[in-house]
Amino acid sequence: MAFVIKRVYEPAEAGDGYRVLVDRLWPRGVSKERAELDLWDKAVAPSPELRTEWHHAADRLGDFEHFASRYRAELDENAAADALLELGREHDRVTLLYGARDTQVNHAEVLLDWLAGHGAVVERN
C-alpha cells in the first residue's frame, strides 16, 4: 500500500493504481473521461468554510500553516479520512488527485502527511 499525490491535469498512467480525486469542486477544464477516476472523494477535502477562508486569505503562504492545522483537525474528526486509510490497505497504490496549481502548497500535501502520520506508506516525487 502506498499513497502518492498528483495533479489531476497530468495524464493518467498505468502505475497510478487506484485514482481518487480529493477536491470538493470538480477541476476546471477536465472531463470525467480524461480524469479516469476510480473515486471522487469530496468528503475528505477541506470543508467548504475552510476552503473559502483559504482562497480568500490575503497572505496565502503565511496562512498555510494555519490552514494545514485546521485541515488536520478536520481530518482527525472525519470518517472519510479513516475510510481513505482503509482504501490504501485494499490497493497496492492509491493516487490522490488534486487541482491546485501550486504543487507544494495545497491540501493534498497536508492530506498525504496526515495519512503518513496515521500509518500509511506514502511516496513523494
N, CA, C and O atoms as CSV, one atom per row, in Angstrom:
chain,resi,resn,atom,element,x,y,z
A,1,MET,N,N,0.841,-1.174,0.000
A,1,MET,CA,C,0.000,0.000,0.000
A,1,MET,C,C,0.879,1.228,0.000
A,1,MET,O,O,1.762,1.366,0.847
A,2,ALA,N,N,0.646,2.111,-0.935
A,2,ALA,CA,C,1.365,3.383,-0.958
A,2,ALA,C,C,0.447,4.457,-1.517
A,2,ALA,O,O,-0.278,4.240,-2.488
A,3,PHE,N,N,0.497,5.612,-0.886
A,3,PHE,CA,C,-0.235,6.777,-1.356
A,3,PHE,C,C,0.736,7.730,-2.029
A,3,PHE,O,O,1.855,7.926,-1.555
A,4,VAL,N,N,0.308,8.318,-3.130
A,4,VAL,CA,C,1.054,9.374,-3.816
A,4,VAL,C,C,0.055,10.460,-4.192
A,4,VAL,O,O,-1.152,10.224,-4.209
A,5,ILE,N,N,0.561,11.646,-4.490
A,5,ILE,CA,C,-0.318,12.710,-4.974
A,5,ILE,C,C,0.133,13.138,-6.366
A,5,ILE,O,O,1.294,12.994,-6.748
A,6,LYS,N,N,-0.840,13.672,-7.109
A,6,LYS,CA,C,-0.582,14.065,-8.494
A,6,LYS,C,C,-1.655,15.065,-8.899
A,6,LYS,O,O,-2.810,14.957,-8.485
A,7,ARG,N,N,-1.263,16.038,-9.712
A,7,ARG,CA,C,-2.269,16.972,-10.240
A,7,ARG,C,C,-3.193,16.223,-11.195
A,7,ARG,O,O,-2.743,15.391,-11.982
A,8,VAL,N,N,-4.462,16.517,-11.120
A,8,VAL,CA,C,-5.454,15.863,-11.965
A,8,VAL,C,C,-5.251,16.237,-13.434
A,8,VAL,O,O,-5.741,15.540,-14.322
A,9,TYR,N,N,-4.539,17.323,-13.695
A,9,TYR,CA,C,-4.284,17.774,-15.063
A,9,TYR,C,C,-3.189,16.958,-15.750
A,9,TYR,O,O,-3.031,17.040,-16.968
A,10,GLU,N,N,-2.441,16.182,-14.990
A,10,GLU,CA,C,-1.422,15.309,-15.575
A,10,GLU,C,C,-2.105,14.062,-16.135
A,10,GLU,O,O,-3.122,13.623,-15.597
A,11,PRO,N,N,-1.562,13.491,-17.200
A,11,PRO,CA,C,-2.193,12.302,-17.793
A,11,PRO,C,C,-2.198,11.118,-16.825
A,11,PRO,O,O,-1.278,10.938,-16.027
A,12,ALA,N,N,-3.247,10.329,-16.918
A,12,ALA,CA,C,-3.324,9.093,-16.138
A,12,ALA,C,C,-2.272,8.119,-16.658
A,12,ALA,O,O,-1.986,8.072,-17.854
A,13,GLU,N,N,-1.708,7.349,-15.745
A,13,GLU,CA,C,-0.705,6.348,-16.103
A,13,GLU,C,C,-1.084,5.024,-15.465
A,13,GLU,O,O,-1.751,4.994,-14.431
A,14,ALA,N,N,-0.661,3.935,-16.079
A,14,ALA,CA,C,-0.978,2.612,-15.558
A,14,ALA,C,C,-0.469,2.448,-14.121
A,14,ALA,O,O,-1.107,1.768,-13.318
A,15,GLY,N,N,0.664,3.058,-13.792
A,15,GLY,CA,C,1.247,2.934,-12.462
A,15,GLY,C,C,0.544,3.739,-11.391
A,15,GLY,O,O,0.926,3.670,-10.223
A,16,ASP,N,N,-0.487,4.512,-11.762
A,16,ASP,CA,C,-1.213,5.300,-10.773
A,16,ASP,C,C,-2.007,4.430,-9.811
A,16,ASP,O,O,-2.281,4.844,-8.685
A,17,GLY,N,N,-2.373,3.249,-10.235
A,17,GLY,CA,C,-3.198,2.396,-9.382
A,17,GLY,C,C,-4.600,2.956,-9.253
A,17,GLY,O,O,-5.193,3.387,-10.242
A,18,TYR,N,N,-5.131,2.953,-8.052
A,18,TYR,CA,C,-6.481,3.441,-7.767
A,18,TYR,C,C,-6.441,4.960,-7.691
A,18,TYR,O,O,-5.710,5.515,-6.871
A,19,ARG,N,N,-7.214,5.641,-8.533
A,19,ARG,CA,C,-7.162,7.106,-8.651
A,19,ARG,C,C,-8.337,7.752,-7.937
A,19,ARG,O,O,-9.496,7.459,-8.230
A,20,VAL,N,N,-8.020,8.649,-6.981
A,20,VAL,CA,C,-9.036,9.294,-6.158
A,20,VAL,C,C,-8.879,10.810,-6.236
A,20,VAL,O,O,-7.831,11.347,-5.878
A,21,LEU,N,N,-9.915,11.494,-6.702
A,21,LEU,CA,C,-9.930,12.956,-6.679
A,21,LEU,C,C,-10.306,13.395,-5.269
A,21,LEU,O,O,-11.343,12.986,-4.747
A,22,VAL,N,N,-9.461,14.233,-4.645
A,22,VAL,CA,C,-9.676,14.654,-3.256
A,22,VAL,C,C,-10.013,16.145,-3.168
A,22,VAL,O,O,-9.717,16.792,-2.164
A,23,ASP,N,N,-10.626,16.682,-4.211
A,23,ASP,CA,C,-11.102,18.071,-4.226
A,23,ASP,C,C,-12.616,18.082,-4.035
A,23,ASP,O,O,-13.317,17.175,-4.484
A,24,ARG,N,N,-13.104,19.105,-3.372
A,24,ARG,CA,C,-14.543,19.245,-3.167
A,24,ARG,C,C,-15.237,19.695,-4.456
A,24,ARG,O,O,-16.377,19.311,-4.716
A,25,LEU,N,N,-14.548,20.510,-5.260
A,25,LEU,CA,C,-15.100,21.001,-6.515
A,25,LEU,C,C,-14.422,20.293,-7.691
A,25,LEU,O,O,-13.241,19.953,-7.631
A,26,TRP,N,N,-15.191,20.080,-8.757
A,26,TRP,CA,C,-14.617,19.447,-9.941
A,26,TRP,C,C,-13.623,20.413,-10.582
A,26,TRP,O,O,-13.932,21.596,-10.725
A,27,PRO,N,N,-12.434,19.939,-10.973
A,27,PRO,CA,C,-11.423,20.815,-11.582
A,27,PRO,C,C,-11.846,21.323,-12.957
A,27,PRO,O,O,-12.391,20.580,-13.774
A,28,ARG,N,N,-11.582,22.597,-13.188
A,28,ARG,CA,C,-11.950,23.229,-14.451
A,28,ARG,C,C,-11.191,22.619,-15.622
A,28,ARG,O,O,-10.000,22.322,-15.532
A,29,GLY,N,N,-11.907,22.444,-16.705
A,29,GLY,CA,C,-11.281,22.007,-17.949
A,29,GLY,C,C,-10.925,20.534,-18.016
A,29,GLY,O,O,-10.245,20.111,-18.952
A,30,VAL,N,N,-11.363,19.744,-17.054
A,30,VAL,CA,C,-11.049,18.313,-17.061
A,30,VAL,C,C,-12.356,17.537,-17.216
A,30,VAL,O,O,-13.269,17.665,-16.399
A,31,SER,N,N,-12.431,16.740,-18.264
A,31,SER,CA,C,-13.624,15.919,-18.444
A,31,SER,C,C,-13.551,14.703,-17.529
A,31,SER,O,O,-12.472,14.307,-17.088
A,32,LYS,N,N,-14.687,14.130,-17.256
A,32,LYS,CA,C,-14.708,12.926,-16.414
A,32,LYS,C,C,-13.940,11.790,-17.088
A,32,LYS,O,O,-13.290,10.987,-16.419
A,33,GLU,N,N,-14.019,11.731,-18.404
A,33,GLU,CA,C,-13.290,10.679,-19.122
A,33,GLU,C,C,-11.777,10.880,-18.988
A,33,GLU,O,O,-11.036,9.930,-18.739
A,34,ARG,N,N,-11.335,12.116,-19.154
A,34,ARG,CA,C,-9.897,12.402,-19.078
A,34,ARG,C,C,-9.342,12.169,-17.672
A,34,ARG,O,O,-8.191,11.761,-17.516
A,35,ALA,N,N,-10.151,12.425,-16.664
A,35,ALA,CA,C,-9.699,12.262,-15.286
A,35,ALA,C,C,-9.444,10.795,-14.941
A,35,ALA,O,O,-8.599,10.492,-14.099
A,36,GLU,N,N,-10.158,9.901,-15.577
A,36,GLU,CA,C,-10.010,8.458,-15.351
A,36,GLU,C,C,-10.010,8.115,-13.862
A,36,GLU,O,O,-9.097,7.453,-13.367
A,37,LEU,N,N,-11.032,8.568,-13.163
A,37,LEU,CA,C,-11.135,8.358,-11.719
A,37,LEU,C,C,-11.732,7.010,-11.375
A,37,LEU,O,O,-12.538,6.451,-12.119
A,38,ASP,N,N,-11.316,6.506,-10.230
A,38,ASP,CA,C,-11.995,5.380,-9.616
A,38,ASP,C,C,-12.966,5.878,-8.552
A,38,ASP,O,O,-13.963,5.223,-8.248
A,39,LEU,N,N,-12.658,7.061,-7.983
A,39,LEU,CA,C,-13.485,7.607,-6.911
A,39,LEU,C,C,-13.286,9.117,-6.835
A,39,LEU,O,O,-12.172,9.616,-6.991
A,40,TRP,N,N,-14.371,9.831,-6.594
A,40,TRP,CA,C,-14.299,11.266,-6.285
A,40,TRP,C,C,-14.701,11.381,-4.825
A,40,TRP,O,O,-15.882,11.272,-4.493
A,41,ASP,N,N,-13.735,11.598,-3.959
A,41,ASP,CA,C,-13.963,11.623,-2.519
A,41,ASP,C,C,-14.012,13.062,-2.020
A,41,ASP,O,O,-13.035,13.568,-1.468
A,42,LYS,N,N,-15.154,13.715,-2.215
A,42,LYS,CA,C,-15.340,15.105,-1.778
A,42,LYS,C,C,-15.256,15.224,-0.264
A,42,LYS,O,O,-14.821,16.249,0.260
A,43,ALA,N,N,-15.672,14.175,0.437
A,43,ALA,CA,C,-15.778,14.240,1.901
A,43,ALA,C,C,-14.428,14.361,2.594
A,43,ALA,O,O,-14.370,14.810,3.739
A,44,VAL,N,N,-13.347,13.975,1.935
A,44,VAL,CA,C,-12.024,14.059,2.564
A,44,VAL,C,C,-11.342,15.405,2.281
A,44,VAL,O,O,-10.294,15.706,2.854
A,45,ALA,N,N,-11.929,16.194,1.415
A,45,ALA,CA,C,-11.392,17.529,1.095
A,45,ALA,C,C,-11.671,18.486,2.256
A,45,ALA,O,O,-12.515,18.199,3.105
A,46,PRO,N,N,-10.971,19.616,2.299
A,46,PRO,CA,C,-11.272,20.619,3.332
A,46,PRO,C,C,-12.746,21.036,3.272
A,46,PRO,O,O,-13.354,21.053,2.201
A,47,SER,N,N,-13.303,21.369,4.422
A,47,SER,CA,C,-14.699,21.804,4.486
A,47,SER,C,C,-14.895,23.037,3.602
A,47,SER,O,O,-13.937,23.759,3.326
A,48,PRO,N,N,-16.120,23.278,3.161
A,48,PRO,CA,C,-16.369,24.480,2.356
A,48,PRO,C,C,-15.934,25.763,3.069
A,48,PRO,O,O,-15.410,26.677,2.432
A,49,GLU,N,N,-16.145,25.834,4.371
A,49,GLU,CA,C,-15.755,27.030,5.122
A,49,GLU,C,C,-14.239,27.222,5.113
A,49,GLU,O,O,-13.746,28.327,4.886
A,50,LEU,N,N,-13.513,26.147,5.358
A,50,LEU,CA,C,-12.055,26.239,5.381
A,50,LEU,C,C,-11.504,26.539,3.989
A,50,LEU,O,O,-10.573,27.331,3.843
A,51,ARG,N,N,-12.072,25.914,2.987
A,51,ARG,CA,C,-11.632,26.150,1.604
A,51,ARG,C,C,-11.848,27.614,1.220
A,51,ARG,O,O,-10.967,28.236,0.626
A,52,THR,N,N,-13.002,28.159,1.551
A,52,THR,CA,C,-13.303,29.558,1.236
A,52,THR,C,C,-12.356,30.494,1.983
A,52,THR,O,O,-11.837,31.451,1.409
A,53,GLU,N,N,-12.137,30.213,3.255
A,53,GLU,CA,C,-11.213,31.045,4.047
A,53,GLU,C,C,-9.815,31.026,3.440
A,53,GLU,O,O,-9.168,32.067,3.334
A,54,TRP,N,N,-9.353,29.856,3.044
A,54,TRP,CA,C,-8.020,29.701,2.461
A,54,TRP,C,C,-7.899,30.462,1.146
A,54,TRP,O,O,-6.894,31.129,0.903
A,55,HIS,N,N,-8.910,30.365,0.304
A,55,HIS,CA,C,-8.842,31.014,-1.001
A,55,HIS,C,C,-8.991,32.534,-0.929
A,55,HIS,O,O,-8.657,33.234,-1.884
A,56,HIS,N,N,-9.480,33.033,0.168
A,56,HIS,CA,C,-9.620,34.477,0.332
A,56,HIS,C,C,-8.554,35.079,1.251
A,56,HIS,O,O,-8.605,36.269,1.561
A,57,ALA,N,N,-7.597,34.268,1.684
A,57,ALA,CA,C,-6.540,34.775,2.568
A,57,ALA,C,C,-5.660,35.754,1.800
A,57,ALA,O,O,-5.264,35.493,0.664
A,58,ALA,N,N,-5.363,36.872,2.428
A,58,ALA,CA,C,-4.528,37.902,1.794
A,58,ALA,C,C,-3.100,37.400,1.590
A,58,ALA,O,O,-2.504,37.637,0.540
A,59,ASP,N,N,-2.558,36.719,2.572
A,59,ASP,CA,C,-1.188,36.205,2.515
A,59,ASP,C,C,-1.253,34.683,2.606
A,59,ASP,O,O,-1.068,34.112,3.680
A,60,ARG,N,N,-1.516,34.034,1.482
A,60,ARG,CA,C,-1.757,32.592,1.495
A,60,ARG,C,C,-0.567,31.810,2.009
A,60,ARG,O,O,-0.749,30.851,2.760
A,61,LEU,N,N,0.652,32.188,1.629
A,61,LEU,CA,C,1.807,31.436,2.116
A,61,LEU,C,C,1.964,31.576,3.622
A,61,LEU,O,O,2.288,30.605,4.305
A,62,GLY,N,N,1.736,32.775,4.144
A,62,GLY,CA,C,1.845,32.987,5.578
A,62,GLY,C,C,0.753,32.286,6.361
A,62,GLY,O,O,0.933,31.960,7.535
A,63,ASP,N,N,-0.375,32.057,5.715
A,63,ASP,CA,C,-1.507,31.417,6.374
A,63,ASP,C,C,-1.545,29.903,6.160
A,63,ASP,O,O,-2.447,29.238,6.670
A,64,PHE,N,N,-0.595,29.349,5.426
A,64,PHE,CA,C,-0.668,27.926,5.103
A,64,PHE,C,C,-0.604,27.057,6.346
A,64,PHE,O,O,-1.353,26.086,6.444
A,65,GLU,N,N,0.256,27.369,7.288
A,65,GLU,CA,C,0.340,26.521,8.482
A,65,GLU,C,C,-0.955,26.575,9.277
A,65,GLU,O,O,-1.378,25.568,9.844
A,66,HIS,N,N,-1.589,27.743,9.323
A,66,HIS,CA,C,-2.892,27.858,9.988
A,66,HIS,C,C,-3.927,26.987,9.264
A,66,HIS,O,O,-4.676,26.242,9.896
A,67,PHE,N,N,-3.956,27.092,7.938
A,67,PHE,CA,C,-4.856,26.267,7.124
A,67,PHE,C,C,-4.574,24.786,7.371
A,67,PHE,O,O,-5.497,24.009,7.616
A,68,ALA,N,N,-3.296,24.394,7.307
A,68,ALA,CA,C,-2.919,22.988,7.459
A,68,ALA,C,C,-3.324,22.458,8.830
A,68,ALA,O,O,-3.797,21.327,8.945
A,69,SER,N,N,-3.142,23.261,9.857
A,69,SER,CA,C,-3.509,22.854,11.210
A,69,SER,C,C,-5.018,22.616,11.317
A,69,SER,O,O,-5.464,21.624,11.894
A,70,ARG,N,N,-5.779,23.527,10.760
A,70,ARG,CA,C,-7.242,23.374,10.799
A,70,ARG,C,C,-7.702,22.182,9.955
A,70,ARG,O,O,-8.632,21.470,10.334
A,71,TYR,N,N,-7.049,21.971,8.814
A,71,TYR,CA,C,-7.420,20.843,7.965
A,71,TYR,C,C,-7.086,19.516,8.654
A,71,TYR,O,O,-7.882,18.577,8.609
A,72,ARG,N,N,-5.918,19.436,9.289
A,72,ARG,CA,C,-5.565,18.217,10.038
A,72,ARG,C,C,-6.591,17.937,11.131
A,72,ARG,O,O,-6.955,16.784,11.359
A,73,ALA,N,N,-7.059,18.983,11.807
A,73,ALA,CA,C,-8.083,18.807,12.845
A,73,ALA,C,C,-9.379,18.279,12.225
A,73,ALA,O,O,-10.044,17.424,12.810
A,74,GLU,N,N,-9.737,18.785,11.044
A,74,GLU,CA,C,-10.918,18.261,10.359
A,74,GLU,C,C,-10.732,16.781,10.016
A,74,GLU,O,O,-11.646,15.977,10.199
A,75,LEU,N,N,-9.558,16.432,9.523
A,75,LEU,CA,C,-9.293,15.039,9.159
A,75,LEU,C,C,-9.372,14.116,10.368
A,75,LEU,O,O,-9.849,12.986,10.261
A,76,ASP,N,N,-8.907,14.595,11.516
A,76,ASP,CA,C,-8.965,13.789,12.742
A,76,ASP,C,C,-10.391,13.415,13.112
A,76,ASP,O,O,-10.621,12.383,13.743
A,77,GLU,N,N,-11.341,14.243,12.726
A,77,GLU,CA,C,-12.749,14.018,13.065
A,77,GLU,C,C,-13.560,13.477,11.888
A,77,GLU,O,O,-14.784,13.373,11.980
A,78,ASN,N,N,-12.901,13.134,10.793
A,78,ASN,CA,C,-13.580,12.811,9.541
A,78,ASN,C,C,-13.528,11.302,9.263
A,78,ASN,O,O,-12.454,10.739,9.051
A,79,ALA,N,N,-14.679,10.670,9.267
A,79,ALA,CA,C,-14.744,9.237,8.980
A,79,ALA,C,C,-14.264,8.928,7.561
A,79,ALA,O,O,-13.764,7.833,7.304
A,80,ALA,N,N,-14.411,9.879,6.641
A,80,ALA,CA,C,-13.953,9.662,5.267
A,80,ALA,C,C,-12.437,9.515,5.213
A,80,ALA,O,O,-11.916,8.777,4.375
A,81,ALA,N,N,-11.723,10.209,6.098
A,81,ALA,CA,C,-10.260,10.076,6.145
A,81,ALA,C,C,-9.878,8.676,6.606
A,81,ALA,O,O,-8.932,8.086,6.085
A,82,ASP,N,N,-10.601,8.148,7.571
A,82,ASP,CA,C,-10.351,6.779,8.023
A,82,ASP,C,C,-10.658,5.783,6.905
A,82,ASP,O,O,-9.941,4.796,6.737
A,83,ALA,N,N,-11.717,6.037,6.146
A,83,ALA,CA,C,-12.063,5.176,5.018
A,83,ALA,C,C,-10.978,5.217,3.943
A,83,ALA,O,O,-10.708,4.212,3.285
A,84,LEU,N,N,-10.361,6.383,3.772
A,84,LEU,CA,C,-9.265,6.511,2.811
A,84,LEU,C,C,-8.068,5.662,3.249
A,84,LEU,O,O,-7.425,5.016,2.421
A,85,LEU,N,N,-7.774,5.666,4.538
A,85,LEU,CA,C,-6.718,4.795,5.055
A,85,LEU,C,C,-7.022,3.335,4.736
A,85,LEU,O,O,-6.136,2.588,4.321
A,86,GLU,N,N,-8.259,2.935,4.927
A,86,GLU,CA,C,-8.672,1.565,4.635
A,86,GLU,C,C,-8.539,1.266,3.145
A,86,GLU,O,O,-8.133,0.168,2.764
A,87,LEU,N,N,-8.877,2.228,2.311
A,87,LEU,CA,C,-8.738,2.061,0.869
A,87,LEU,C,C,-7.278,1.778,0.505
A,87,LEU,O,O,-6.992,0.989,-0.395
A,88,GLY,N,N,-6.372,2.428,1.212
A,88,GLY,CA,C,-4.959,2.201,0.984
A,88,GLY,C,C,-4.525,0.786,1.329
A,88,GLY,O,O,-3.563,0.273,0.758
A,89,ARG,N,N,-5.227,0.157,2.254
A,89,ARG,CA,C,-4.914,-1.233,2.613
A,89,ARG,C,C,-5.423,-2.214,1.556
A,89,ARG,O,O,-4.930,-3.336,1.436
A,90,GLU,N,N,-6.421,-1.762,0.796
A,90,GLU,CA,C,-7.040,-2.623,-0.210
A,90,GLU,C,C,-6.347,-2.565,-1.570
A,90,GLU,O,O,-6.555,-3.442,-2.408
A,91,HIS,N,N,-5.525,-1.540,-1.794
A,91,HIS,CA,C,-4.893,-1.335,-3.103
A,91,HIS,C,C,-3.388,-1.163,-2.925
A,91,HIS,O,O,-2.926,-0.591,-1.938
A,92,ASP,N,N,-2.635,-1.669,-3.899
A,92,ASP,CA,C,-1.179,-1.533,-3.846
A,92,ASP,C,C,-0.744,-0.081,-3.925
A,92,ASP,O,O,0.232,0.312,-3.286
A,93,ARG,N,N,-1.456,0.713,-4.700
A,93,ARG,CA,C,-1.102,2.122,-4.886
A,93,ARG,C,C,-2.383,2.935,-5.035
A,93,ARG,O,O,-3.286,2.566,-5.786
A,94,VAL,N,N,-2.448,4.046,-4.307
A,94,VAL,CA,C,-3.571,4.970,-4.404
A,94,VAL,C,C,-2.998,6.336,-4.758
A,94,VAL,O,O,-2.180,6.887,-4.021
A,95,THR,N,N,-3.432,6.875,-5.887
A,95,THR,CA,C,-3.003,8.201,-6.310
A,95,THR,C,C,-4.098,9.196,-5.967
A,95,THR,O,O,-5.223,9.104,-6.459
A,96,LEU,N,N,-3.746,10.149,-5.114
A,96,LEU,CA,C,-4.666,11.200,-4.706
A,96,LEU,C,C,-4.506,12.361,-5.675
A,96,LEU,O,O,-3.418,12.925,-5.796
A,97,LEU,N,N,-5.565,12.715,-6.355
A,97,LEU,CA,C,-5.529,13.751,-7.386
A,97,LEU,C,C,-6.089,15.056,-6.842
A,97,LEU,O,O,-7.071,15.065,-6.100
A,98,TYR,N,N,-5.451,16.155,-7.221
A,98,TYR,CA,C,-5.884,17.488,-6.790
A,98,TYR,C,C,-5.755,18.451,-7.956
A,98,TYR,O,O,-5.027,18.184,-8.913
A,99,GLY,N,N,-6.464,19.573,-7.875
A,99,GLY,CA,C,-6.459,20.532,-8.968
A,99,GLY,C,C,-5.622,21.774,-8.731
A,99,GLY,O,O,-5.435,22.557,-9.662
A,100,ALA,N,N,-5.114,21.990,-7.535
A,100,ALA,CA,C,-4.371,23.218,-7.219
A,100,ALA,C,C,-3.174,23.392,-8.151
A,100,ALA,O,O,-2.538,22.419,-8.556
A,101,ARG,N,N,-2.879,24.649,-8.484
A,101,ARG,CA,C,-1.716,24.950,-9.336
A,101,ARG,C,C,-0.402,24.719,-8.608
A,101,ARG,O,O,0.557,24.200,-9.180
A,102,ASP,N,N,-0.370,25.111,-7.340
A,102,ASP,CA,C,0.862,25.021,-6.550
A,102,ASP,C,C,1.070,23.572,-6.105
A,102,ASP,O,O,0.241,23.008,-5.392
A,103,THR,N,N,2.168,22.988,-6.526
A,103,THR,CA,C,2.426,21.583,-6.211
A,103,THR,C,C,3.035,21.382,-4.829
A,103,THR,O,O,3.209,20.243,-4.396
A,104,GLN,N,N,3.360,22.457,-4.134
A,104,GLN,CA,C,3.946,22.355,-2.801
A,104,GLN,C,C,2.994,22.819,-1.702
A,104,GLN,O,O,2.978,22.252,-0.610
A,105,VAL,N,N,2.215,23.834,-1.989
A,105,VAL,CA,C,1.316,24.435,-1.001
A,105,VAL,C,C,-0.116,24.138,-1.424
A,105,VAL,O,O,-0.727,24.900,-2.173
A,106,ASN,N,N,-0.643,23.015,-0.933
A,106,ASN,CA,C,-2.002,22.609,-1.270
A,106,ASN,C,C,-2.515,21.598,-0.248
A,106,ASN,O,O,-1.739,21.051,0.535
A,107,HIS,N,N,-3.790,21.361,-0.259
A,107,HIS,CA,C,-4.387,20.468,0.734
A,107,HIS,C,C,-3.977,19.010,0.536
A,107,HIS,O,O,-3.957,18.255,1.507
A,108,ALA,N,N,-3.653,18.592,-0.677
A,108,ALA,CA,C,-3.254,17.204,-0.909
A,108,ALA,C,C,-1.943,16.886,-0.185
A,108,ALA,O,O,-1.754,15.768,0.294
A,109,GLU,N,N,-1.040,17.864,-0.105
A,109,GLU,CA,C,0.206,17.676,0.657
A,109,GLU,C,C,-0.102,17.455,2.135
A,109,GLU,O,O,0.496,16.595,2.781
A,110,VAL,N,N,-1.040,18.239,2.662
A,110,VAL,CA,C,-1.436,18.094,4.066
A,110,VAL,C,C,-2.082,16.725,4.285
A,110,VAL,O,O,-1.793,16.047,5.270
A,111,LEU,N,N,-2.948,16.330,3.370
A,111,LEU,CA,C,-3.607,15.033,3.463
A,111,LEU,C,C,-2.588,13.899,3.422
A,111,LEU,O,O,-2.690,12.947,4.196
A,112,LEU,N,N,-1.612,13.991,2.532
A,112,LEU,CA,C,-0.578,12.963,2.438
A,112,LEU,C,C,0.204,12.863,3.747
A,112,LEU,O,O,0.483,11.760,4.217
A,113,ASP,N,N,0.556,13.998,4.335
A,113,ASP,CA,C,1.240,13.997,5.631
A,113,ASP,C,C,0.371,13.385,6.719
A,113,ASP,O,O,0.859,12.626,7.556
A,114,TRP,N,N,-0.918,13.715,6.708
A,114,TRP,CA,C,-1.846,13.164,7.703
A,114,TRP,C,C,-1.909,11.643,7.575
A,114,TRP,O,O,-1.874,10.927,8.576
A,115,LEU,N,N,-2.003,11.159,6.342
A,115,LEU,CA,C,-2.042,9.705,6.113
A,115,LEU,C,C,-0.768,9.043,6.628
A,115,LEU,O,O,-0.827,7.993,7.268
A,116,ALA,N,N,0.386,9.655,6.351
A,116,ALA,CA,C,1.660,9.109,6.828
A,116,ALA,C,C,1.682,9.068,8.355
A,116,ALA,O,O,2.180,8.109,8.945
A,117,GLY,N,N,1.150,10.094,8.985
A,117,GLY,CA,C,1.105,10.146,10.435
A,117,GLY,C,C,0.158,9.136,11.057
A,117,GLY,O,O,0.189,8.901,12.266
A,118,HIS,N,N,-0.682,8.540,10.223
A,118,HIS,CA,C,-1.623,7.518,10.699
A,118,HIS,C,C,-1.286,6.136,10.147
A,118,HIS,O,O,-2.156,5.275,10.024
A,119,GLY,N,N,-0.016,5.940,9.818
A,119,GLY,CA,C,0.477,4.613,9.479
A,119,GLY,C,C,0.509,4.240,8.023
A,119,GLY,O,O,0.936,3.136,7.686
A,120,ALA,N,N,0.073,5.119,7.144
A,120,ALA,CA,C,0.093,4.801,5.727
A,120,ALA,C,C,1.496,5.000,5.151
A,120,ALA,O,O,2.262,5.843,5.618
A,121,VAL,N,N,1.805,4.225,4.153
A,121,VAL,CA,C,3.044,4.393,3.414
A,121,VAL,C,C,2.793,5.444,2.338
A,121,VAL,O,O,1.835,5.339,1.574
A,122,VAL,N,N,3.641,6.440,2.282
A,122,VAL,CA,C,3.499,7.481,1.259
A,122,VAL,C,C,4.785,7.563,0.447
A,122,VAL,O,O,5.876,7.285,0.947
A,123,GLU,N,N,4.634,7.944,-0.798
A,123,GLU,CA,C,5.785,8.164,-1.678
A,123,GLU,C,C,5.718,9.597,-2.169
A,123,GLU,O,O,4.655,10.091,-2.542
A,124,ARG,N,N,6.841,10.243,-2.164
A,124,ARG,CA,C,6.927,11.617,-2.668
A,124,ARG,C,C,7.806,11.635,-3.901
A,124,ARG,O,O,8.790,10.903,-4.004
A,125,ASN,N,N,7.424,12.490,-4.831
A,125,ASN,CA,C,8.208,12.638,-6.070
A,125,ASN,C,C,9.475,13.409,-5.820
A,125,ASN,O,O,10.256,13.629,-6.745
